[in-house]
Amino acid sequence: MEKDPDLKILENHVAQLAEHFDTVQIFVTRYIGESKETVNAHYGTGNYFARVGQVGTWVSIQECSNMEHEDEFRENN
């Protein structure tokens, strides 16, 4: 069975980035108009715990309401 072309694209880009970085995690979404839904995919490599920690930090920063809170978060974490 042939791989999904979208997964191949993710795998290729992750492999290319992994030549230069210790961990790589890519998240993508696509809106499919015919079915009126959004689908997502993700693929990564490298230390699992480092990737999860980085994503958790990113989510926390995004939830901050302004740059002042971002500075406070970075000082306390």
Secondary structure, 3 states (H helix, E strand, C coil): CCCCHHHHHHHHHHHHHHCCCCCEEEEEEEEECCCCEEEEEEEEECCHHHHHHHHHHHHHHHHCCCHHHHHHHHHHC
